[in-house]
């Protein structure tokens, strides 16, 4: 998967979900993503991450995606962070 494909997949999580994805090694299997989604409302970080990882179960199981580092935020939490 390339970064754009990872971004597009993440953004299917829920309407209004936005993601920024970076290929950390240039090998298209180690990614870092910042995800802002209303789907995270009322969920702790572990639950938020599980929602995103569930989108990539097949790719993680096959090794196509080796690592996915996440920073997840609700829209309100991201707005507070960015000022």
Phi and psi in radians as a Rosetta constraint file:
Dihedral C 1 N 2 CA 2 C 2 CIRCULARHARMONIC -1.726 0.35
Dihedral N 2 CA 2 C 2 N 3 CIRCULARHARMONIC 2.940 0.35
Dihedral C 2 N 3 CA 3 C 3 CIRCULARHARMONIC -0.987 0.35
Dihedral N 3 CA 3 C 3 N 4 CIRCULARHARMONIC -0.655 0.35
Dihedral C 3 N 4 CA 4 C 4 CIRCULARHARMONIC -1.136 0.35
Dihedral N 4 CA 4 C 4 N 5 CIRCULARHARMONIC -0.669 0.35
Dihedral C 4 N 5 CA 5 C 5 CIRCULARHARMONIC -1.164 0.35
Dihedral N 5 CA 5 C 5 N 6 CIRCULARHARMONIC -0.685 0.35
Dihedral C 5 N 6 CA 6 C 6 CIRCULARHARMONIC -1.102 0.35
Dihedral N 6 CA 6 C 6 N 7 CIRCULARHARMONIC -0.817 0.35
Dihedral C 6 N 7 CA 7 C 7 CIRCULARHARMONIC -1.021 0.35
Dihedral N 7 CA 7 C 7 N 8 CIRCULARHARMONIC -0.847 0.35
Dihedral C 7 N 8 CA 8 C 8 CIRCULARHARMONIC -1.058 0.35
Dihedral N 8 CA 8 C 8 N 9 CIRCULARHARMONIC -0.726 0.35
Dihedral C 8 N 9 CA 9 C 9 CIRCULARHARMONIC -1.118 0.35
Dihedral N 9 CA 9 C 9 N 10 CIRCULARHARMONIC -0.808 0.35
Dihedral C 9 N 10 CA 10 C 10 CIRCULARHARMONIC -1.045 0.35
Dihedral N 10 CA 10 C 10 N 11 CIRCULARHARMONIC -0.701 0.35
Dihedral C 10 N 11 CA 11 C 11 CIRCULARHARMONIC -1.256 0.35
Dihedral N 11 CA 11 C 11 N 12 CIRCULARHARMONIC -0.076 0.35
Dihedral C 11 N 12 CA 12 C 12 CIRCULARHARMONIC -1.455 0.35
Dihedral N 12 CA 12 C 12 N 13 CIRCULARHARMONIC -0.096 0.35
Dihedral C 12 N 13 CA 13 C 13 CIRCULARHARMONIC -0.954 0.35
Dihedral N 13 CA 13 C 13 N 14 CIRCULARHARMONIC -0.825 0.35
Dihedral C 13 N 14 CA 14 C 14 CIRCULARHARMONIC -2.876 0.35
Dihedral N 14 CA 14 C 14 N 15 CIRCULARHARMONIC 2.692 0.35
Dihedral C 14 N 15 CA 15 C 15 CIRCULARHARMONIC -0.980 0.35
Dihedral N 15 CA 15 C 15 N 16 CIRCULARHARMONIC 2.374 0.35
Dihedral C 15 N 16 CA 16 C 16 CIRCULARHARMONIC 1.573 0.35
Dihedral N 16 CA 16 C 16 N 17 CIRCULARHARMONIC -0.073 0.35
Dihedral C 16 N 17 CA 17 C 17 CIRCULARHARMONIC -1.248 0.35
Dihedral N 17 CA 17 C 17 N 18 CIRCULARHARMONIC 2.346 0.35
Dihedral C 17 N 18 CA 18 C 18 CIRCULARHARMONIC -2.224 0.35
Dihedral N 18 CA 18 C 18 N 19 CIRCULARHARMONIC 2.483 0.35
Dihedral C 18 N 19 CA 19 C 19 CIRCULARHARMONIC -2.401 0.35
Dihedral N 19 CA 19 C 19 N 20 CIRCULARHARMONIC 2.548 0.35
Dihedral C 19 N 20 CA 20 C 20 CIRCULARHARMONIC -2.072 0.35
Dihedral N 20 CA 20 C 20 N 21 CIRCULARHARMONIC 2.198 0.35
Dihedral C 20 N 21 CA 21 C 21 CIRCULARHARMONIC -2.182 0.35
Dihedral N 21 CA 21 C 21 N 22 CIRCULARHARMONIC 2.363 0.35
Dihedral C 21 N 22 CA 22 C 22 CIRCULARHARMONIC -2.188 0.35
Dihedral N 22 CA 22 C 22 N 23 CIRCULARHARMONIC 2.328 0.35
Dihedral C 22 N 23 CA 23 C 23 CIRCULARHARMONIC -1.405 0.35
Dihedral N 23 CA 23 C 23 N 24 CIRCULARHARMONIC 1.973 0.35
Dihedral C 23 N 24 CA 24 C 24 CIRCULARHARMONIC -1.332 0.35
Dihedral N 24 CA 24 C 24 N 25 CIRCULARHARMONIC -0.408 0.35
Dihedral C 24 N 25 CA 25 C 25 CIRCULARHARMONIC -2.175 0.35
Dihedral N 25 CA 25 C 25 N 26 CIRCULARHARMONIC -0.139 0.35
Dihedral C 25 N 26 CA 26 C 26 CIRCULARHARMONIC 1.416 0.35
Dihedral N 26 CA 26 C 26 N 27 CIRCULARHARMONIC 0.081 0.35
Dihedral C 26 N 27 CA 27 C 27 CIRCULARHARMONIC -1.784 0.35
Dihedral N 27 CA 27 C 27 N 28 CIRCULARHARMONIC 0.033 0.35
Dihedral C 27 N 28 CA 28 C 28 CIRCULARHARMONIC 0.976 0.35
Dihedral N 28 CA 28 C 28 N 29 CIRCULARHARMONIC 0.669 0.35
Dihedral C 28 N 29 CA 29 C 29 CIRCULARHARMONIC -2.519 0.35
Dihedral N 29 CA 29 C 29 N 30 CIRCULARHARMONIC -0.007 0.35
Dihedral C 29 N 30 CA 30 C 30 CIRCULARHARMONIC -2.186 0.35
Dihedral N 30 CA 30 C 30 N 31 CIRCULARHARMONIC 1.965 0.35
Dihedral C 30 N 31 CA 31 C 31 CIRCULARHARMONIC -2.169 0.35
Dihedral N 31 CA 31 C 31 N 32 CIRCULARHARMONIC 2.693 0.35
Dihedral C 31 N 32 CA 32 C 32 CIRCULARHARMONIC -2.166 0.35
Dihedral N 32 CA 32 C 32 N 33 CIRCULARHARMONIC 2.342 0.35
Dihedral C 32 N 33 CA 33 C 33 CIRCULARHARMONIC -2.351 0.35
Dihedral N 33 CA 33 C 33 N 34 CIRCULARHARMONIC 2.443 0.35
Dihedral C 33 N 34 CA 34 C 34 CIRCULARHARMONIC -1.881 0.35
Dihedral N 34 CA 34 C 34 N 35 CIRCULARHARMONIC 2.139 0.35
Dihedral C 34 N 35 CA 35 C 35 CIRCULARHARMONIC -2.170 0.35
Dihedral N 35 CA 35 C 35 N 36 CIRCULARHARMONIC 2.230 0.35
Dihedral C 35 N 36 CA 36 C 36 CIRCULARHARMONIC -2.045 0.35
Dihedral N 36 CA 36 C 36 N 37 CIRCULARHARMONIC 2.099 0.35
Dihedral C 36 N 37 CA 37 C 37 CIRCULARHARMONIC -2.611 0.35
Dihedral N 37 CA 37 C 37 N 38 CIRCULARHARMONIC 2.424 0.35
Dihedral C 37 N 38 CA 38 C 38 CIRCULARHARMONIC -1.165 0.35
Dihedral N 38 CA 38 C 38 N 39 CIRCULARHARMONIC -0.290 0.35
Dihedral C 38 N 39 CA 39 C 39 CIRCULARHARMONIC -1.139 0.35
Dihedral N 39 CA 39 C 39 N 40 CIRCULARHARMONIC -0.294 0.35
Dihedral C 39 N 40 CA 40 C 40 CIRCULARHARMONIC -1.520 0.35
Dihedral N 40 CA 40 C 40 N 41 CIRCULARHARMONIC -0.129 0.35
Dihedral C 40 N 41 CA 41 C 41 CIRCULARHARMONIC -0.955 0.35
Dihedral N 41 CA 41 C 41 N 42 CIRCULARHARMONIC 2.252 0.35
Dihedral C 41 N 42 CA 42 C 42 CIRCULARHARMONIC 1.335 0.35
Dihedral N 42 CA 42 C 42 N 43 CIRCULARHARMONIC 0.134 0.35
Dihedral C 42 N 43 CA 43 C 43 CIRCULARHARMONIC -1.969 0.35
Dihedral N 43 CA 43 C 43 N 44 CIRCULARHARMONIC 2.522 0.35
Dihedral C 43 N 44 CA 44 C 44 CIRCULARHARMONIC -1.353 0.35
Dihedral N 44 CA 44 C 44 N 45 CIRCULARHARMONIC 2.900 0.35
Dihedral C 44 N 45 CA 45 C 45 CIRCULARHARMONIC -0.955 0.35
Dihedral N 45 CA 45 C 45 N 46 CIRCULARHARMONIC -0.754 0.35
Dihedral C 45 N 46 CA 46 C 46 CIRCULARHARMONIC -1.039 0.35
Dihedral N 46 CA 46 C 46 N 47 CIRCULARHARMONIC -0.731 0.35
Dihedral C 46 N 47 CA 47 C 47 CIRCULARHARMONIC -1.159 0.35
Dihedral N 47 CA 47 C 47 N 48 CIRCULARHARMONIC -0.671 0.35
Dihedral C 47 N 48 CA 48 C 48 CIRCULARHARMONIC -1.068 0.35
Dihedral N 48 CA 48 C 48 N 49 CIRCULARHARMONIC -0.811 0.35
Dihedral C 48 N 49 CA 49 C 49 CIRCULARHARMONIC -1.136 0.35
Dihedral N 49 CA 49 C 49 N 50 CIRCULARHARMONIC -0.683 0.35
Dihedral C 49 N 50 CA 50 C 50 CIRCULARHARMONIC -1.078 0.35
Dihedral N 50 CA 50 C 50 N 51 CIRCULARHARMONIC -0.651 0.35
Dihedral C 50 N 51 CA 51 C 51 CIRCULARHARMONIC -1.046 0.35
Dihedral N 51 CA 51 C 51 N 52 CIRCULARHARMONIC -0.766 0.35
Dihedral C 51 N 52 CA 52 C 52 CIRCULARHARMONIC -1.241 0.35
Dihedral N 52 CA 52 C 52 N 53 CIRCULARHARMONIC -0.814 0.35
Dihedral C 52 N 53 CA 53 C 53 CIRCULARHARMONIC -1.055 0.35
Dihedral N 53 CA 53 C 53 N 54 CIRCULARHARMONIC -0.553 0.35
Dihedral C 53 N 54 CA 54 C 54 CIRCULARHARMONIC -1.059 0.35
Dihedral N 54 CA 54 C 54 N 55 CIRCULARHARMONIC -0.482 0.35
Dihedral C 54 N 55 CA 55 C 55 CIRCULARHARMONIC -1.212 0.35
Dihedral N 55 CA 55 C 55 N 56 CIRCULARHARMONIC -0.334 0.35
Dihedral C 55 N 56 CA 56 C 56 CIRCULARHARMONIC -2.094 0.35
Dihedral N 56 CA 56 C 56 N 57 CIRCULARHARMONIC 0.333 0.35
Dihedral C 56 N 57 CA 57 C 57 CIRCULARHARMONIC -0.945 0.35
Dihedral N 57 CA 57 C 57 N 58 CIRCULARHARMONIC -0.839 0.35
Dihedral C 57 N 58 CA 58 C 58 CIRCULARHARMONIC -1.080 0.35
Dihedral N 58 CA 58 C 58 N 59 CIRCULARHARMONIC -0.781 0.35
Dihedral C 58 N 59 CA 59 C 59 CIRCULARHARMONIC -1.209 0.35
Dihedral N 59 CA 59 C 59 N 60 CIRCULARHARMONIC -0.639 0.35
Dihedral C 59 N 60 CA 60 C 60 CIRCULARHARMONIC -1.213 0.35
Dihedral N 60 CA 60 C 60 N 61 CIRCULARHARMONIC -0.785 0.35
Dihedral C 60 N 61 CA 61 C 61 CIRCULARHARMONIC -1.059 0.35
Dihedral N 61 CA 61 C 61 N 62 CIRCULARHARMONIC -0.621 0.35
Dihedral C 61 N 62 CA 62 C 62 CIRCULARHARMONIC -1.470 0.35
Dihedral N 62 CA 62 C 62 N 63 CIRCULARHARMONIC -0.243 0.35
Dihedral C 62 N 63 CA 63 C 63 CIRCULARHARMONIC 1.579 0.35
Dihedral N 63 CA 63 C 63 N 64 CIRCULARHARMONIC -0.038 0.35
Dihedral C 63 N 64 CA 64 C 64 CIRCULARHARMONIC -1.067 0.35
Dihedral N 64 CA 64 C 64 N 65 CIRCULARHARMONIC -0.675 0.35
Dihedral C 64 N 65 CA 65 C 65 CIRCULARHARMONIC -1.953 0.35
Dihedral N 65 CA 65 C 65 N 66 CIRCULARHARMONIC 1.958 0.35
Dihedral C 65 N 66 CA 66 C 66 CIRCULARHARMONIC -1.527 0.35
Dihedral N 66 CA 66 C 66 N 67 CIRCULARHARMONIC -0.652 0.35
Dihedral C 66 N 67 CA 67 C 67 CIRCULARHARMONIC -2.531 0.35
Dihedral N 67 CA 67 C 67 N 68 CIRCULARHARMONIC 2.437 0.35
Dihedral C 67 N 68 CA 68 C 68 CIRCULARHARMONIC -2.436 0.35
Dihedral N 68 CA 68 C 68 N 69 CIRCULARHARMONIC 1.817 0.35
Dihedral C 68 N 69 CA 69 C 69 CIRCULARHARMONIC -1.601 0.35
Dihedral N 69 CA 69 C 69 N 70 CIRCULARHARMONIC 2.280 0.35
Dihedral C 69 N 70 CA 70 C 70 CIRCULARHARMONIC -2.092 0.35
Dihedral N 70 CA 70 C 70 N 71 CIRCULARHARMONIC 2.521 0.35
Dihedral C 70 N 71 CA 71 C 71 CIRCULARHARMONIC -2.196 0.35
Dihedral N 71 CA 71 C 71 N 72 CIRCULARHARMONIC 2.038 0.35
Dihedral C 71 N 72 CA 72 C 72 CIRCULARHARMONIC -2.052 0.35
Dihedral N 72 CA 72 C 72 N 73 CIRCULARHARMONIC 2.519 0.35
Dihedral C 72 N 73 CA 73 C 73 CIRCULARHARMONIC -2.521 0.35
Dihedral N 73 CA 73 C 73 N 74 CIRCULARHARMONIC 2.585 0.35
Dihedral C 73 N 74 CA 74 C 74 CIRCULARHARMONIC -1.336 0.35
Dihedral N 74 CA 74 C 74 N 75 CIRCULARHARMONIC 2.802 0.35
Dihedral C 74 N 75 CA 75 C 75 CIRCULARHARMONIC -0.994 0.35
Dihedral N 75 CA 75 C 75 N 76 CIRCULARHARMONIC -0.700 0.35
Dihedral C 75 N 76 CA 76 C 76 CIRCULARHARMONIC -1.135 0.35
Dihedral N 76 CA 76 C 76 N 77 CIRCULARHARMONIC -0.757 0.35
Dihedral C 76 N 77 CA 77 C 77 CIRCULARHARMONIC -1.122 0.35
Dihedral N 77 CA 77 C 77 N 78 CIRCULARHARMONIC -0.670 0.35
Dihedral C 77 N 78 CA 78 C 78 CIRCULARHARMONIC -1.202 0.35
Dihedral N 78 CA 78 C 78 N 79 CIRCULARHARMONIC -0.681 0.35
Dihedral C 78 N 79 CA 79 C 79 CIRCULARHARMONIC -1.081 0.35
Dihedral N 79 CA 79 C 79 N 80 CIRCULARHARMONIC -0.705 0.35
Dihedral C 79 N 80 CA 80 C 80 CIRCULARHARMONIC -1.138 0.35
Dihedral N 80 CA 80 C 80 N 81 CIRCULARHARMONIC -0.679 0.35
Dihedral C 80 N 81 CA 81 C 81 CIRCULARHARMONIC -1.159 0.35
Dihedral N 81 CA 81 C 81 N 82 CIRCULARHARMONIC -0.734 0.35
Dihedral C 81 N 82 CA 82 C 82 CIRCULARHARMONIC -1.526 0.35
Dihedral N 82 CA 82 C 82 N 83 CIRCULARHARMONIC 0.032 0.35
